[in-house]
Amino acid sequence: MRYGSALLALGLLLSSQSVGAIAELNVPPRSRRSVVPLGLIPEPLSFYESMQRALRRSVGESFAANELRDAWAAMELYHLAEIEHYLRREPVSLQKEFEQVQEELQEATGRSGSLTVAIYPFLFADRLELLLIPPVGEPIRYRVPEADEGTVRRVVEDLRTKIQRDESQEFMEPAQQLYDWLIRPLEGQLQAWASPQFPQPTTLVFVMDRELRVLPIAALHDGKQFLIERYAIAQAPSFRLKTPPAKEKRTTRVLGMGLRERPSLTEEVRSLAVLDQVTTTLAGQHFTLGNLVAYKEWHSVLHLATMADLSAPEPRNAFVQLGAGRLSLHQISRWRSPRLTDKVVVVTSAKTSVQHHMVPYSLLVALQASSLLTPLWIDADVVNVPLTLGFYQHSQNQPTIALALRAAQRDLLLGRVRLEGSQVVGLPRTPIVPLDHSVPQTDLSHPFYWATFTLMGNWQ
């Protein structure tokens, strides 16, 4: 059964001020539309903001009472409500209990050999709360009083600014500070859970709050190494979003589509031909919505070498560029054609913002894709060929796509894959990939290049 309207849940919570209302709420499928049509609300933003404050207050009260399962339920509803508010439509979600989330983590751990945990950071005006959910046992809470919301926002912005200076090491200070807040409190417990029965690195699935959603989490640093050197990383907008079950390992079929206006993106599409996987490539005037719909059934990965603006305050202004025009998030969310429910969608040139941090999650939800891989900033196109080819090649022998992305990022970080003149050198299955033109000397080991890509949705 689907979970009911997130805005309805917020309305009940506001009127009752009871966390128990969250657990008791069970709206039948016919009630999936918001009870108050958005067009009839005189001041929709102030209405939403009052709902938002009520639900965030409920999260805080649950943490204060150490009712951690109630805190989890309230955070889940809050995240779903944010997506609904941005898209002006309700995301497809499930009535999923805490025990079912742990079952999902158990199945992922058993299938992949990677201990898989969920981490919920949640920001308050006076602190950061971390909720760590293991596959078995009770959730664990960590309180970080020095990491209030305003301070965290400033440090996230600082890291994003400094990491984009690709010759600089200035990013290290904010990267280490954020590690101390988000990861170090959990380290002891994560190490205690480590075991020889888990041959793969631990997978951390973050359900991020606010500006943390556009944080290059892979670049956090403990003073000795980057987070990606120890863990596989993914983000989930919510564990209650409906996603298709993980499939058995099979041949990856890649549909590559891209723009001709930017030579680097055209070259990116052509480079997909070196893959062992079955690949179809379309560019320029053939990069259309009609072809995307027509060809998607025969491919498991949709590789879009194109520009996307994932920083706009309204879904009508956020867009993915096609060969003959823009496809707005508003249009995507109202598609009548079959959804991309079993697809991995890769968008290789995008910009995001701290202020409008919900947009990348909203693109994933609007597409109803299984997974979305996208960069957090533009101007790093030079890395697209080595990173995405590495990702696809590693996906053939890694048990999850989160581990495949980690392997591709580490190849760049450690210098195993690099650019030399007019070729990519060191990919696992294709030692040399020729490019159409020589590229400037570029140090792809800098996190400006490899940390920009973020995996959202199904990490398996």
C-alpha positions in Angstrom: 0.0 0.0 0.0 1.2 3.5 -0.8 1.9 5.9 2.0 -0.4 8.9 1.9 0.2 12.5 1.0 3.2 13.9 2.9 1.4 17.3 3.1 -1.6 15.5 4.7 0.7 14.0 7.2 2.1 17.4 8.0 -1.4 18.8 8.4 -2.4 16.1 10.9 0.9 16.6 12.8 0.4 20.3 13.0 -3.1 19.9 14.4 -2.2 17.1 16.8 1.4 18.0 17.7 1.8 14.3 18.3 4.5 12.1 17.0 2.1 9.2 17.4 0.1 10.6 14.5 3.0 9.8 12.2 3.0 6.1 13.1 -0.9 5.9 13.0 -1.3 7.7 9.7 -2.4 5.3 6.9 -4.0 7.0 4.0 -5.7 4.8 1.4 -4.5 5.0 -2.3 -7.5 7.2 -3.4 -6.3 9.9 -1.0 -2.8 10.3 -2.6 -3.6 13.8 -3.8 -2.8 16.6 -1.3 -6.0 17.3 0.7 -5.7 21.0 0.1 -5.1 21.7 -3.6 -2.1 23.9 -4.0 -3.9 26.3 -6.2 -6.5 27.0 -3.5 -4.0 27.9 -0.7 -3.7 31.6 -0.4 -0.1 31.6 0.8 1.4 28.2 -0.2 4.9 29.0 1.0 3.8 30.2 4.4 1.5 27.2 4.7 4.4 24.9 3.8 6.8 26.6 6.1 4.5 26.2 9.1 4.2 22.5 8.2 7.9 22.3 7.9 8.6 23.8 11.3 6.0 21.5 12.9 7.6 18.4 11.5 11.2 19.5 12.3 10.0 20.2 15.8 8.6 16.7 16.0 12.0 15.3 14.9 13.6 17.3 17.7 11.1 16.2 20.3 11.6 12.5 19.4 15.4 12.9 19.7 15.0 14.6 23.0 12.9 11.7 24.3 15.3 9.2 22.8 12.4 7.8 20.7 14.7 7.1 17.8 12.2 5.1 15.7 9.8 8.0 15.9 12.6 10.4 14.9 13.3 8.2 11.9 9.6 8.2 10.9 9.3 12.0 11.2 12.5 12.6 9.2 11.2 10.3 6.4 7.9 12.3 6.2 9.8 15.5 6.3 12.0 14.5 3.3 9.0 13.3 1.3 7.2 16.6 2.0 10.1 18.6 0.7 10.1 16.7 -2.6 6.3 17.1 -2.9 6.5 20.8 -2.2 9.2 21.4 -4.8 7.6 19.3 -7.6 4.1 20.2 -6.7 3.2 16.5 -6.9 3.4 13.6 -4.5 6.4 11.3 -4.9 5.6 7.6 -5.3 6.3 6.2 -1.8 5.5 3.2 0.3 4.2 2.6 3.8 7.5 1.2 4.9 8.2 0.4 8.6 11.6 0.7 10.3 12.0 -3.1 10.3 11.6 -3.2 6.6 14.4 -0.7 6.1 16.6 -3.0 8.2 15.6 -5.9 6.1 16.6 -4.0 3.0 20.0 -3.3 4.6 20.4 -6.9 5.5 19.6 -8.1 2.0 22.0 -5.6 0.5 24.7 -6.7 3.0 24.2 -10.4 2.2 24.0 -9.9 -1.5 27.1 -7.7 -1.9 29.4 -8.7 1.0 29.5 -5.0 2.0 28.2 -4.1 5.4 25.5 -1.6 4.5 24.2 1.0 6.9 22.0 4.1 6.7 23.0 7.4 8.1 20.5 10.3 8.7 22.2 13.6 9.5 19.6 16.2 10.6 20.4 19.9 11.3 19.0 22.1 14.0 19.6 25.7 15.0 21.8 24.5 17.9 23.2 21.1 16.9 23.6 18.3 14.4 21.9 15.0 15.1 23.1 11.8 13.5 21.0 8.6 13.4 22.9 5.5 12.4 20.8 2.5 11.4 22.5 -0.9 11.2 21.1 -4.0 9.4 20.4 -5.6 12.8 19.7 -4.0 16.2 18.5 -0.6 17.4 19.4 2.7 15.8 22.2 4.7 17.4 22.0 8.5 18.0 25.0 10.9 18.0 24.6 14.6 19.0 27.1 17.1 17.7 26.4 20.4 19.5 29.1 22.5 17.8 27.7 21.8 14.3 24.6 24.0 14.3 22.8 24.6 11.0 24.3 28.0 10.2 27.8 26.9 10.9 27.4 23.7 8.8 26.0 25.7 5.9 28.9 28.1 5.9 31.4 25.2 6.0 29.6 23.3 3.2 29.7 26.5 1.0 33.4 26.9 1.9 34.2 23.4 0.8 32.3 23.6 -2.4 34.1 26.9 -3.3 37.6 25.8 -2.4 37.4 22.4 -3.9 36.6 24.0 -7.3 40.0 25.6 -7.3 41.5 22.6 -8.9 45.1 23.4 -8.2 44.6 24.2 -4.5 44.7 22.3 -1.3 42.6 24.9 0.5 39.6 22.5 0.6 41.4 20.4 3.2 40.3 22.5 6.2 36.6 22.4 5.6 36.8 18.7 4.3 38.4 17.7 7.7 35.9 19.8 9.7 32.9 18.2 8.0 34.5 14.7 8.5 34.8 15.5 12.2 31.1 16.4 12.4 29.6 13.8 10.1 31.8 10.7 10.3 34.2 10.7 13.2 31.4 10.2 15.8 30.4 7.0 14.0 33.9 5.7 13.4 34.2 3.5 16.5 30.9 1.8 15.9 31.6 1.3 12.2 34.9 -0.3 13.0 33.3 -2.5 15.7 30.9 -3.8 13.2 33.7 -4.6 10.6 34.3 -8.3 10.2 36.0 -10.7 7.9 32.6 -12.0 6.8 32.3 -8.6 5.0 35.0 -8.8 2.3 33.9 -5.5 0.6 34.3 -2.0 2.1 31.4 -0.8 4.1 28.7 1.1 2.2 27.3 4.3 3.8 23.9 5.3 2.5 23.1 8.9 3.5 19.7 10.4 3.8 20.9 13.9 3.8 19.2 17.0 5.3 19.2 20.5 3.6 22.5 21.7 2.2 24.2 18.5 3.1 22.5 17.1 0.0 24.9 18.9 -2.3 28.0 18.2 -0.2 30.8 16.3 -2.1 30.8 13.7 0.6 33.5 11.5 -1.0 36.0 14.3 -0.5 35.7 14.4 3.3 39.1 13.8 4.9 40.2 12.4 8.2 43.6 13.9 8.1 45.2 10.9 6.5 42.8 9.8 3.7 39.6 10.6 1.9 36.3 9.1 2.9 36.1 7.2 -0.4 39.3 5.4 0.3 37.5 3.5 3.2 33.9 3.4 2.2 31.5 3.2 -0.7 29.0 6.1 -0.6 25.5 6.8 -1.9 22.6 9.1 -1.1 18.9 8.2 -0.8 16.3 10.9 -0.8 14.2 8.7 1.4 14.0 5.0 2.2 10.2 5.2 1.6 10.5 6.2 -2.0 9.5 3.4 -4.3 12.5 1.9 -6.0 12.7 -1.4 -8.0 14.3 -4.3 -6.3 18.0 -5.1 -7.0 18.5 -7.3 -10.0 20.9 -10.2 -10.5 24.2 -9.1 -12.2 23.7 -8.9 -15.9 25.2 -7.3 -18.9 25.0 -3.5 -18.8 23.5 -2.0 -21.9 24.3 1.7 -22.3 22.3 4.2 -24.3 24.6 7.2 -24.9 22.9 10.5 -26.0 24.6 13.9 -26.1 24.9 17.4 -27.5 27.0 18.4 -30.5 27.4 22.0 -29.4 30.1 21.1 -26.9 32.9 19.0 -28.4 33.8 17.4 -25.1 30.3 16.0 -24.7 30.2 14.7 -28.3 33.5 13.0 -27.7 32.1 11.6 -24.5 29.3 9.8 -26.4 31.7 8.5 -29.0 34.0 7.1 -26.3 31.3 4.7 -25.1 32.0 2.6 -28.2 35.0 1.1 -26.4 32.8 -0.6 -23.8 32.3 -4.3 -23.9 28.7 -3.7 -23.0 26.0 -3.4 -25.7 26.0 0.3 -26.6 23.8 2.6 -28.7 24.8 6.2 -29.3 22.7 9.1 -30.5 23.8 12.8 -30.6 22.7 16.2 -31.9 19.3 16.3 -33.6 18.8 12.6 -32.6 19.1 13.4 -28.9 15.3 13.8 -28.5 12.7 12.8 -25.9 11.1 10.5 -28.5 14.3 8.6 -29.1 15.0 8.4 -25.3 11.6 6.8 -24.8 11.9 4.6 -27.8 15.4 3.2 -27.0 15.2 3.0 -23.2 13.6 -0.4 -23.1 16.7 -2.1 -24.5 19.2 -0.4 -22.2 19.8 -0.4 -18.4 21.9 2.7 -18.4 20.9 6.0 -20.0 24.1 8.1 -20.4 23.2 11.8 -21.1 26.2 13.8 -22.1 24.5 17.1 -21.7 24.0 20.2 -19.5 21.5 20.2 -16.6 20.6 23.1 -14.4 19.8 21.6 -11.0 20.0 24.8 -9.1 16.8 26.6 -10.0 14.2 27.6 -7.3 11.3 26.4 -9.5 10.9 23.1 -11.5 9.9 25.1 -14.6 13.4 26.6 -14.6 15.4 23.5 -13.7 16.1 21.5 -16.9 18.0 18.9 -18.8 19.2 20.1 -22.2 18.2 17.9 -25.2 19.4 18.3 -28.8 16.5 20.5 -29.8 15.6 22.2 -26.6 15.2 22.1 -22.9 13.2 19.5 -20.9 12.2 21.1 -17.6 11.8 19.3 -14.4 8.1 20.4 -14.4 7.7 18.6 -17.8 9.6 15.5 -16.6 7.4 15.2 -13.5 4.3 15.1 -15.7 5.4 12.5 -18.3 2.7 10.2 -19.4 5.1 7.8 -21.0 6.5 4.7 -19.1 8.9 5.7 -16.3 12.6 4.8 -16.0 11.9 2.6 -13.0 14.7 0.1 -13.7 17.3 2.5 -15.2 20.5 4.1 -14.0 20.5 7.7 -15.4 23.9 9.4 -15.8 23.9 13.1 -16.4 27.5 14.3 -16.9 27.4 18.1 -16.8 25.3 19.8 -14.2 25.3 22.6 -11.7 23.7 22.6 -8.2 23.4 25.1 -5.4 23.5 25.1 -1.6 20.4 27.3 -1.6 18.2 25.1 -3.8 19.6 21.8 -2.5 16.4 19.7 -3.2 16.7 19.9 -7.0 18.9 16.9 -7.7 16.8 14.6 -5.5 13.7 16.0 -7.3 15.2 15.1 -10.7 15.6 11.5 -9.5 12.0 11.4 -8.2 10.6 13.1 -11.4 12.3 10.6 -13.6 11.3 7.7 -11.3 14.7 6.3 -12.2 16.3 3.6 -10.1 19.5 5.6 -9.7 20.9 9.0 -10.7 24.6 9.7 -11.1 25.4 13.4 -11.6 28.1 16.0 -10.9 27.6 18.8 -8.3 29.3 21.5 -10.4 30.2 22.2 -14.0 33.6 22.8 -15.7 34.9 19.4 -14.9 34.0 17.8 -18.3 37.6 16.6 -18.8 36.9 13.9 -16.2 33.7 12.6 -17.8 35.3 10.0 -20.1 37.8 8.4 -17.7 35.3 8.4 -14.8 32.2 7.2 -16.5 34.0 4.5 -18.6 35.7 3.3 -15.4 32.3 3.2 -13.7 30.8 1.1 -16.4 33.7 -1.2 -16.6 33.9 -1.7 -12.8 30.2 -2.3 -12.7 30.8 -5.6 -14.5 32.8 -7.1 -11.6 31.7 -5.1 -8.5 28.7 -6.3 -6.6 27.0 -2.9 -6.4 27.1 0.3 -8.4 28.2 2.2 -5.3 31.3 0.0 -5.1 31.8 0.5 -8.9 31.7 4.2 -8.5 34.1 4.0 -5.6 36.5 1.9 -7.7 36.4 4.4 -10.5 36.9 7.4 -8.2 39.9 5.7 -6.5 41.5 4.9 -9.9 41.6 8.7 -10.5 42.6 9.6 -6.9 45.5 7.1 -7.0 46.7 8.0 -10.5 45.9 4.6 -12.0 43.7 6.3 -14.6 45.0 9.5 -16.1 45.1 11.7 -19.1 48.2 11.6 -21.3 48.1 13.9 -24.3 45.2 12.8 -26.4 44.3 9.6 -24.7 43.0 8.1 -21.4 45.4 5.6 -19.9 44.9 2.9 -17.3 41.2 1.9 -17.5 40.7 -1.6 -16.2 39.4 -3.2 -19.5 40.7 -0.7 -22.1 44.3 0.3 -21.2 44.3 3.1 -23.8 41.3 5.1 -25.1 42.1 7.7 -27.8 40.5 11.1 -27.7 39.8 13.4 -30.7 42.1 16.2 -29.3 44.9 16.7 -26.9 43.8 17.9 -23.4 45.8 20.2 -21.2 47.9 18.6 -18.5 45.3 17.8 -15.8 45.8 16.2 -12.4 42.7 14.1 -12.1 43.7 13.0 -8.6 42.4 16.3 -7.3 38.9 15.9 -5.8 37.6 18.7 -8.0 37.4 16.0 -10.7 36.4 12.7 -9.0 34.4 14.0 -6.0 31.9 16.0 -8.0 30.0 12.8 -9.1 27.3 11.8 -6.6 25.2 8.6 -6.7 21.5 9.0 -5.6 18.8 6.4 -5.3 19.3 2.7 -5.5 23.0 2.0 -4.8 22.8 -1.7 -5.7 
